[in-house]
């Protein structure tokens, strides 16, 4: 009978970091206090909210990492007798109001990290 391999400590499953773990790691790297790091993230959040809001430009860039954009999807009209391409069945397609979505584009540095 073959010997069983001993289970390694890290079995391949790695959890994502929690908010406090991220703050602690950044605090260790920079030498700043955790509350200062929390204040920076809070300020970043408010800047993103301001830029992506209705009165902002709709674009926010985290320098070197990512670009966050608001995409506006136009309203669609209702369609009667629309043919479903999968089933071939005739259906009525309801109208949809205009909506907004968020698109995040990775920039060069972030692409190179992966």
NORGIUR-V460309 format. One record per backbone hydrogen bond with DSSP energy under -1.0 kcal/mol. CO is the residue of the C=O (numbers start at 1). NH is the residue of the N-H. Records with the same first field share a line. If there is no record, write none. Layout:
# NORGIUR-V460309
CO=NH  NH
This chain:
# NORGIUR-V460309
18=22
19=23
20=24
21=25
22=26
23=27
24=28
25=29
26=30
27=31
33=37
34=38
35=39
36=40
37=41
38=42
39=43
40=44
41=45
42=46
43=47
44=48
45=49
46=50
47=51
48=52
51=58
58=70
60=68
62=65  66
65=107
66=62
67=105
68=60
69=103
71=101
73=99
76=96
79=93
82=91
84=88
89=84
91=82
93=79
96=76
99=73
101=71
103=69
105=67
107=111
108=112
109=113
